[in-house]
Amino acid sequence: MKTTFYKPVLFTMLAAGMLASCINDDDYGIVNVPCTETTLQKNFEVADVPAGTVLAQFTQDKVIEAYVTSSDRSGNFFKSISFQTLNGSHGFSVPVDVSSTFINFEPGRKVYIKLQGLYTDRRNGVRIGDVYLNGSAAEVGRLPESKYRTALQRSCTVVDEDVLARPMTIAQALNDANLNTLIDLQNVQFESGALGRNYYDATDQIGGATNHDLLDATGAKIIFRTSSFADFAPRKVAEGSGTVRGVLTKFNNDYQFIARSEADVNLTGERFAIDLSAPALTGNNITFAGNYSETFESYAVANRNFPRAVNDPTEGTRYWEVKQFPANTGNKYIEMTSFNGSSNPGVPAKVLYFVPVDFTAASNFTFKKQFRFMAGAALNVYYVTAANYTAGGPVNMANFVPITGDFNNLQYPATGQSQNSFTTAGNYAIPASLTGNGFFVFEYVGTTTVTTTVQIDDIEIN
């Protein structure tokens, strides 16, 4: 195969009337298209299709087989067909300049794809199609009708969708390896803010579609996206819990789950409580004093419970915990990160570490920091008075006073880079007007894309 760049191709539109004869006007959902078995035979594996971001052209007579997972019958998919291997190990999409593809390529249909002359790249999953010039860069674009009819050959084999659909949790589904495959998200429900609203809401739309979140009992979530053209767009979001079937897609860093029709949403069970956080770990020796020193050397690696502090995840289940580098012999410190593996999205998290202080008796607050694998600013520093927060109690961030900007050495490294030593964050001079008891607070805020590792050491109050 070779990598090459070409001028953009002019695409032709397929008139809806060309396919009208295949449709029963009284029931748009029932289509009966006679099938003549194709003579194409598979001689290449989907697993061997190039998966790089650089455009590549197929120059040899290769044929793959795959099964349709998407459907544009209800309008939630548009000019793109998703496919997967029978076991779901590989998925890809074929953008086409054709509408009503469900007539010939319905979910479960085995299709042979003649690759010679087509192109492939990876943009939000593996794509196979024609060449398109996007600015100065060539990428995969839609197959015009003429190529669509010759490159995609339907077989007479149709498997039941249940054979293709794989049951998963949200956490299991959020992986590029699952893109374009058919998934049953189990034990999920829509976010409470979506209840009473339509699947598509013109007042809350991005790119002609509305995003609602599906969640499970652990608080894991995924975007459920509904186009304004979907026939179920004006209907109310389902209020129960259960299983949602759909195709996993991706836009930039966001995974998006796309149902083919409202029938894919099977939420008939009772709604469940969602625990968005783990419990606060409150030390048994919370003492307000004008002097405080913590080097973390006395704690075991992976310790999360600190007698003189509060470790409280207000979102997610991760905690600040003790780490050591080099292992067994090196310096100890506390660390928090949303990183979840190089091929996975980050784990959304907000975790607070409270240090008690007598503001009247203390004058200065310092600490050392190290930022690793930079992927967005993740550390905030606050103070909160004892009148507005009780150790281990409810957190109202409106009562927290931000002081991050008072530290003159909290610079982050360049994106993707790491700092390789602990340095001081600077000094916060406690103002004379701040008196009484309270807490200094380190807040880690991570998302699916903000995954910087934050390390804190040598906390000093004097």
KOLVEXPA-493119 format. One record per residue (C-alpha): residue number from 0; x, y, z. Coordinates in pm, 1 decimal. Each point is the difference from the previous one (the first is absolute). Layout:
<dolums>
(NUM,(X,Y,Z)) ...
</dolums>
This chain:
<dolums>
(0,(0.0,0.0,0.0)) (1,(114.8,355.9,-51.9)) (2,(-76.0,329.5,161.1)) (3,(-100.5,274.3,-241.5)) (4,(-189.0,327.3,-27.6)) (5,(-252.4,95.7,-263.4)) (6,(-224.7,282.8,-107.4)) (7,(-351.5,2.2,147.0)) (8,(-262.9,-212.7,-166.9)) (9,(-334.4,149.6,-102.1)) (10,(-274.8,-207.0,155.3)) (11,(-340.5,-67.2,-154.9)) (12,(-325.4,-2.3,191.1)) (13,(-227.3,-302.0,-10.3)) (14,(-358.0,104.5,-67.8)) (15,(-241.7,-145.1,251.5)) (16,(-231.3,-102.7,-280.1)) (17,(252.4,-248.0,-137.0)) (18,(-65.6,-223.2,299.9)) (19,(-364.8,75.9,56.3)) (20,(-116.4,-308.7,-185.1)) (21,(161.9,-217.9,267.5)) (22,(-211.5,146.1,279.5)) (23,(-351.7,-76.5,108.8)) (24,(-153.8,349.4,42.1)) (25,(-239.1,-126.8,267.0)) (26,(280.4,-125.0,221.0)) (27,(335.3,169.4,-44.8)) (28,(164.3,-249.0,230.5)) (29,(-70.6,-308.6,-211.4)) (30,(223.8,-50.4,-302.2)) (31,(12.9,-307.9,-220.9)) (32,(295.1,9.3,-239.6)) (33,(64.6,-320.9,-197.9)) (34,(351.2,-130.6,56.0)) (35,(238.9,-144.0,-255.5)) (36,(314.7,-137.4,158.0)) (37,(313.3,195.8,-85.9)) (38,(290.1,-175.9,-166.5)) (39,(254.2,182.6,217.4)) (40,(199.3,-208.7,246.3)) (41,(199.4,115.8,298.6)) (42,(376.4,-8.6,-50.1)) (43,(107.9,257.4,259.2)) (44,(-66.5,53.3,369.8)) (45,(-148.2,313.9,156.7)) (46,(273.2,-26.4,263.2)) (47,(258.0,60.1,-276.5)) (48,(-156.4,324.1,-126.0)) (49,(248.7,283.5,70.0)) (50,(-100.1,195.4,309.7)) (51,(231.5,299.9,-26.0)) (52,(-99.7,366.5,-12.1)) (53,(176.6,40.0,-336.4)) (54,(-215.9,-57.2,-307.4)) (55,(78.1,-332.0,-169.4)) (56,(-130.1,-136.7,-329.6)) (57,(-82.2,-361.4,-75.1)) (58,(171.2,-92.0,-325.6)) (59,(-50.9,-376.3,5.2)) (60,(-310.8,-209.9,-52.6)) (61,(-94.0,-52.5,364.1)) (62,(-347.0,-86.3,131.4)) (63,(-111.7,6.1,364.1)) (64,(-326.8,-109.9,156.3)) (65,(-179.3,166.9,289.3)) (66,(-346.9,40.7,148.7)) (67,(-208.8,316.8,6.5)) (68,(-59.9,148.9,345.7)) (69,(-155.9,339.9,-79.6)) (70,(-322.4,101.7,-172.4)) (71,(-121.4,330.4,-144.3)) (72,(-362.7,-115.3,-3.5)) (73,(-95.7,222.5,294.5)) (74,(222.5,291.7,-98.3)) (75,(253.5,-14.0,282.3)) (76,(278.3,-108.5,-236.8)) (77,(77.7,201.9,-310.6)) (78,(204.7,-107.1,-301.8)) (79,(223.2,-236.4,191.7)) (80,(-23.4,-375.2,52.8)) (81,(164.8,-168.8,297.4)) (82,(130.2,-356.1,-20.5)) (83,(159.4,-255.3,228.4)) (84,(145.4,-346.9,-21.2)) (85,(-229.4,-278.4,113.6)) (86,(168.4,-22.8,340.9)) (87,(17.3,378.4,43.5)) (88,(378.6,8.0,25.0)) (89,(28.9,265.6,-271.9)) (90,(-229.2,274.1,-122.8)) (91,(17.8,267.0,-266.3)) (92,(-219.1,243.1,-190.6)) (93,(-59.9,69.3,-368.6)) (94,(-116.5,355.7,-77.3)) (95,(-227.7,2.1,-306.5)) (96,(-174.9,269.2,-201.6)) (97,(-319.1,-203.9,7.6)) (98,(-318.1,16.4,206.5)) (99,(-232.8,-280.4,111.5)) (100,(284.0,-250.1,12.2)) (101,(-203.2,-216.6,238.5)) (102,(-196.2,-133.0,-297.1)) (103,(294.7,-208.1,-116.6)) (104,(227.3,12.0,302.4)) (105,(-209.7,-61.3,308.4)) (106,(149.1,-99.2,340.3)) (107,(126.4,-356.5,-1.9)) (108,(54.3,-16.1,-377.7)) (109,(333.2,-151.5,-103.3)) (110,(170.3,222.3,-254.9)) (111,(303.6,-52.7,-219.5)) (112,(210.3,311.7,-61.2)) (113,(225.4,16.3,-303.8)) (114,(292.5,211.5,120.1)) (115,(194.6,60.2,-320.9)) (116,(-0.6,371.9,-80.7)) (117,(-142.9,97.5,339.5)) (118,(177.2,182.5,280.7)) (119,(32.8,-41.4,372.8)) (120,(103.4,212.0,297.4)) (121,(-77.1,32.1,368.0)) (122,(-209.7,300.3,97.9)) (123,(-222.3,-82.1,296.3)) (124,(36.3,-364.2,-93.1)) (125,(109.1,-184.7,-314.4)) (126,(-167.2,130.9,-316.0)) (127,(-11.9,-144.4,-351.1)) (128,(-120.0,217.5,-287.6)) (129,(97.1,236.3,-278.4)) (130,(258.6,276.6,18.3)) (131,(-91.7,353.3,110.5)) (132,(210.8,313.3,25.0)) (133,(-56.5,171.7,333.6)) (134,(188.7,323.6,-35.8)) (135,(350.8,-105.6,-95.6)) (136,(-29.1,-348.5,146.4)) (137,(-153.4,-303.4,-168.1)) (138,(-220.6,-231.6,203.3)) (139,(-271.0,-258.6,-46.7)) (140,(-327.1,140.9,-133.5)) (141,(-333.4,-133.3,-118.6)) (142,(-28.0,-259.6,-271.6)) (143,(-203.0,135.8,-292.2)) (144,(-293.0,-213.7,-109.7)) (145,(189.9,-157.2,-292.0)) (146,(276.9,-133.0,226.6)) (147,(-243.5,-82.9,279.7)) (148,(-191.2,-239.5,-226.5)) (149,(310.9,-185.4,-115.5)) (150,(215.6,6.6,314.2)) (151,(-270.1,-113.9,245.6)) (152,(-160.5,-331.7,-92.3)) (153,(-276.6,-136.0,223.2)) (154,(-5.1,-370.7,62.8)) (155,(-317.8,-194.0,66.2)) (156,(115.6,-78.6,352.9)) (157,(-166.5,193.5,281.8)) (158,(76.0,-81.9,363.5)) (159,(-216.5,92.7,293.3)) (160,(113.4,319.8,170.4)) (161,(33.0,-189.6,326.2)) (162,(292.1,-186.4,-155.6)) (163,(182.5,327.5,-65.5)) (164,(-89.0,200.9,311.3)) (165,(241.4,-38.4,289.4)) (166,(-115.7,79.5,355.4)) (167,(226.1,251.3,176.7)) (168,(17.8,245.9,283.1)) (169,(68.7,362.5,-85.1)) (170,(356.2,-33.0,124.9)) (171,(58.0,-301.4,-224.4)) (172,(-149.8,171.7,-303.1)) (173,(217.2,313.1,17.5)) (174,(280.6,-131.9,-215.4)) (175,(103.0,69.1,-360.0)) (176,(0.4,-373.9,-66.3)) (177,(-382.6,9.1,24.1)) (178,(-61.6,280.5,-251.7)) (179,(-272.5,-75.3,-257.3)) (180,(-94.8,-325.8,172.0)) (181,(-343.6,-86.7,135.5)) (182,(-17.5,15.4,380.3)) (183,(-262.1,-65.8,266.2)) (184,(67.7,243.6,283.7)) (185,(-140.6,-176.1,302.8)) (186,(-139.2,138.4,326.2)) (187,(-10.5,361.4,-115.1)) (188,(-237.8,293.3,20.1)) (189,(-12.1,357.6,-125.6)) (190,(136.3,278.8,217.3)) (191,(-269.7,158.3,215.8)) (192,(38.8,330.3,-187.4)) (193,(-120.6,-170.0,-320.2)) (194,(-330.6,-116.3,148.4)) (195,(-302.8,181.8,-133.8)) (196,(198.2,124.3,-299.3)) (197,(-7.4,-119.2,-360.1)) (198,(272.7,-214.6,-150.2)) (199,(75.8,298.5,-222.6)) (200,(-28.8,344.3,154.3)) (201,(44.9,296.9,-234.5)) (202,(104.1,216.7,295.1)) (203,(279.3,-242.0,91.8)) (204,(161.7,-124.0,-317.0)) (205,(346.3,-28.8,-146.6)) (206,(39.7,-60.1,-370.9)) (207,(-368.9,-74.1,-53.6)) (208,(-27.6,-256.0,281.0)) (209,(-55.3,-11.4,375.5)) (210,(226.0,-179.6,243.7)) (211,(-146.1,-159.5,312.6)) (212,(209.9,-209.9,236.6)) (213,(-63.8,-365.1,74.9)) (214,(126.3,-103.2,344.6)) (215,(42.5,-317.1,199.6)) (216,(-9.5,-52.7,375.6)) (217,(371.3,80.5,36.4)) (218,(-45.7,342.9,-159.0)) (219,(176.5,-98.0,-323.4)) (220,(-157.9,182.1,-292.9)) (221,(-8.1,12.1,-377.5)) (222,(-157.5,244.2,-246.1)) (223,(-325.0,-115.9,-161.2)) (224,(-36.4,207.2,-316.7)) (225,(-323.0,60.3,-191.4)) (226,(-20.4,178.8,-334.7)) (227,(-273.2,251.3,-71.9)) (228,(-88.6,-223.9,-298.4)) (229,(-64.8,-309.7,213.4)) (230,(-365.5,-100.4,-9.8)) (231,(4.5,-34.8,379.4)) (232,(163.7,343.1,51.4)) (233,(-321.3,168.8,128.8)) (234,(-80.9,-275.3,248.8)) (235,(71.7,13.4,371.3)) (236,(313.6,-160.6,136.7)) (237,(-68.7,-339.7,158.5)) (238,(-18.4,28.6,378.9)) (239,(82.1,-353.8,116.9)) (240,(313.9,-214.0,9.8)) (241,(108.9,-299.7,-201.6)) (242,(188.2,-61.7,-325.2)) (243,(71.6,229.5,-293.3)) (244,(121.6,-148.0,-328.1)) (245,(199.5,212.2,-240.0)) (246,(317.6,64.5,-196.0)) (247,(305.0,155.3,165.6)) (248,(138.7,301.7,-184.9)) (249,(245.9,273.7,86.5)) (250,(43.9,369.9,-68.6)) (251,(339.8,139.8,94.7)) (252,(46.0,-131.1,356.7)) (253,(-367.7,-64.5,73.9)) (254,(-152.5,-345.4,-34.3)) (255,(-358.1,22.9,-126.0)) (256,(-257.2,-278.0,13.9)) (257,(-246.4,-1.2,-290.5)) (258,(-329.3,-191.1,7.1)) (259,(-138.6,-108.8,-337.4)) (260,(-360.5,48.5,110.4)) (261,(-203.8,55.9,313.9)) (262,(-43.1,-378.0,21.7)) (263,(367.1,-18.4,100.4)) (264,(-86.4,176.5,326.7)) (265,(-134.7,-265.2,235.7)) (266,(-23.1,179.2,334.7)) (267,(-299.4,-154.8,172.6)) (268,(144.1,-67.0,345.8)) (269,(-1.2,217.3,309.9)) (270,(255.1,278.9,13.5)) (271,(292.1,-65.8,232.8)) (272,(200.2,222.2,230.5)) (273,(332.7,116.2,-141.3)) (274,(295.5,35.5,230.2)) (275,(220.0,260.2,-164.4)) (276,(265.1,-6.8,267.7)) (277,(176.1,-214.4,255.2)) (278,(-28.8,85.0,371.2)) (279,(222.5,260.5,160.8)) (280,(291.1,-142.8,200.0)) (281,(17.1,217.2,308.9)) (282,(305.9,-11.6,222.7)) (283,(-38.7,-74.2,372.1)) (284,(240.0,276.7,103.8)) (285,(-132.0,314.8,-168.0)) (286,(176.4,273.1,197.3)) (287,(-11.4,370.3,-81.0)) (288,(343.4,147.5,63.4)) (289,(233.3,271.7,-120.4)) (290,(268.9,-252.9,-88.4)) (291,(-43.0,-298.6,-232.2)) (292,(259.6,-207.2,-182.3)) (293,(-63.9,-303.0,-222.3)) (294,(262.3,-185.0,-206.2)) (295,(-201.0,-325.6,-37.1)) (296,(310.0,-206.0,79.9)) (297,(-171.1,-177.8,290.1)) (298,(-277.4,-149.4,-215.3)) (299,(-10.7,-321.7,-197.4)) (300,(-21.4,20.3,-377.0)) (301,(-364.3,12.3,-120.4)) (302,(-121.8,137.6,334.6)) (303,(-309.9,217.1,-36.3)) (304,(-94.2,63.6,361.5)) (305,(187.5,279.3,178.3)) (306,(-59.4,63.7,372.4)) (307,(54.5,376.2,-32.9)) (308,(-185.0,59.6,-328.2)) (309,(-322.0,-67.7,-190.8)) (310,(12.9,-182.7,-335.4)) (311,(-334.8,51.5,-171.9)) (312,(-100.5,-97.4,-357.2)) (313,(-298.7,219.2,-82.3)) (314,(-18.4,-157.6,-346.6)) (315,(128.8,-344.2,-88.0)) (316,(159.1,-266.9,215.4)) (317,(369.0,90.2,-12.7)) (318,(191.6,148.9,293.1)) (319,(322.1,183.6,61.2)) (320,(238.9,-277.9,97.2)) (321,(361.9,-48.9,99.9)) (322,(249.8,-82.6,-273.8)) (323,(374.6,-55.1,5.6)) (324,(270.1,48.9,-262.1)) (325,(228.7,-180.3,-42.9)) (326,(-202.4,-292.1,133.5)) (327,(90.9,-126.7,346.0)) (328,(282.6,249.5,53.4)) (329,(-103.3,338.8,-135.4)) (330,(-189.7,306.9,112.2)) (331,(-364.7,-34.6,105.2)) (332,(-277.7,241.5,-95.1)) (333,(-373.4,2.3,-75.8)) (334,(-130.1,-34.2,-353.5)) (335,(-325.8,29.1,-187.0)) (336,(-70.8,-61.7,-369.3)) (337,(-291.6,-59.6,-236.3)) (338,(222.4,-191.5,-241.1)) (339,(-162.2,-329.9,-99.5)) (340,(237.0,-153.1,-254.1)) (341,(136.7,131.4,-327.6)) (342,(-289.3,-129.2,-211.7)) (343,(-281.2,91.7,240.5)) (344,(-167.9,324.9,100.0)) (345,(83.9,146.0,338.7)) (346,(-208.1,-69.0,309.8)) (347,(-199.5,310.1,103.2)) (348,(98.4,90.5,355.8)) (349,(-8.3,276.2,259.3)) (350,(199.1,-81.2,312.7)) (351,(60.9,233.6,294.6)) (352,(285.0,-27.6,250.0)) (353,(-65.1,211.7,312.6)) (354,(280.2,121.6,229.0)) (355,(-119.9,149.8,333.0)) (356,(141.5,335.6,109.5)) (357,(-39.4,269.8,263.0)) (358,(0.8,303.5,-226.5)) (359,(51.1,236.0,293.9)) (360,(318.9,-169.6,114.7)) (361,(147.9,-77.4,-342.7)) (362,(167.1,236.3,-244.9)) (363,(110.6,-204.5,-301.6)) (364,(-108.5,-300.4,-205.7)) (365,(236.4,-175.4,-243.1)) (366,(31.9,-333.1,-175.7)) (367,(195.8,-169.8,-276.0)) (368,(-150.2,-133.3,-319.3)) (369,(81.7,-200.8,-310.1)) (370,(-221.8,-22.5,-310.6)) (371,(34.9,-309.0,-218.6)) (372,(-133.4,-92.0,-346.2)) (373,(-155.1,340.4,-56.9)) (374,(-354.4,-17.9,-139.3)) (375,(-175.4,307.4,138.4)) (376,(9.1,204.1,321.4)) (377,(-126.7,-225.8,279.2)) (378,(98.2,157.5,335.8)) (379,(-190.8,267.1,190.9)) (380,(84.2,132.3,347.7)) (381,(-251.0,156.0,240.3)) (382,(-60.8,86.5,359.8)) (383,(-328.3,-47.2,182.7)) (384,(-92.0,103.7,353.4)) (385,(-124.6,-244.6,261.5)) (386,(-328.3,191.7,1.6)) (387,(-55.5,-106.5,-361.0)) (388,(132.2,-356.7,12.7)) (389,(8.7,-277.6,259.1)) (390,(262.1,-272.6,-43.5)) (391,(-157.1,-284.2,-199.4)) (392,(-325.6,189.4,-44.7)) (393,(-182.7,134.7,-308.5)) (394,(201.3,210.3,-243.0)) (395,(-130.4,327.0,-142.9)) (396,(266.7,136.4,-232.5)) (397,(-172.2,338.9,-0.4)) (398,(143.2,48.3,349.6)) (399,(355.7,-82.0,-106.3)) (400,(236.8,289.2,-73.9)) (401,(235.8,-65.8,-294.8)) (402,(366.0,81.0,58.7)) (403,(162.6,-190.4,-286.3)) (404,(107.8,325.7,-160.2)) (405,(185.7,105.8,316.7)) (406,(266.2,-265.0,-59.2)) (407,(257.9,135.4,-243.6)) (408,(154.1,-330.7,-105.8)) (409,(-288.7,-222.6,-105.7)) (410,(97.3,-5.9,-366.4)) (411,(-80.6,-316.4,-194.8)) (412,(234.5,-163.4,-252.8)) (413,(-83.9,-9.1,-370.9)) (414,(-277.0,-233.8,-111.2)) (415,(115.0,-359.8,22.7)) (416,(308.4,92.6,201.6)) (417,(87.1,-63.1,366.8)) (418,(188.2,175.2,274.5)) (419,(271.9,-222.4,142.1)) (420,(54.2,147.5,344.1)) (421,(-200.0,154.0,280.6)) (422,(18.6,378.8,18.4)) (423,(-167.4,249.3,228.4)) (424,(-337.8,131.2,-105.5)) (425,(80.3,329.8,169.3)) (426,(-137.0,147.5,320.0)) (427,(-347.0,109.7,104.3)) (428,(22.3,274.9,263.3)) (429,(-306.9,-37.9,220.8)) (430,(-163.5,344.3,24.5)) (431,(-52.5,147.9,345.0)) (432,(-371.1,24.2,-73.5)) (433,(-27.3,-379.9,-28.0)) (434,(-45.9,-131.8,354.0)) (435,(-140.9,-300.0,182.9)) (436,(10.8,-366.0,-98.9)) (437,(-32.7,-143.3,-347.6)) (438,(169.7,-202.2,-272.1)) (439,(231.1,40.4,-293.1)) (440,(-129.3,-216.9,-283.3)) (441,(164.1,-169.2,-299.2)) (442,(-256.7,-80.7,-267.0)) (443,(76.2,-232.7,-290.6)) (444,(-240.4,40.2,-294.1)) (445,(28.4,-254.1,-281.1)) (446,(-219.8,-81.1,-299.2)) (447,(1.7,-238.8,-293.8)) (448,(263.0,225.8,-160.6)) (449,(163.8,176.5,297.7)) (450,(217.3,-278.3,142.6)) (451,(314.4,173.1,131.1)) (452,(160.5,-180.5,293.8)) (453,(40.2,232.7,300.3)) (454,(247.3,-77.3,279.1)) (455,(17.9,194.0,329.1)) (456,(270.1,-11.0,266.5)) (457,(144.8,188.9,298.0)) (458,(-311.0,188.0,113.2)) (459,(102.9,269.0,251.0)) (460,(-207.5,243.5,208.1)) (461,(180.2,229.2,244.4)) 
</dolums>
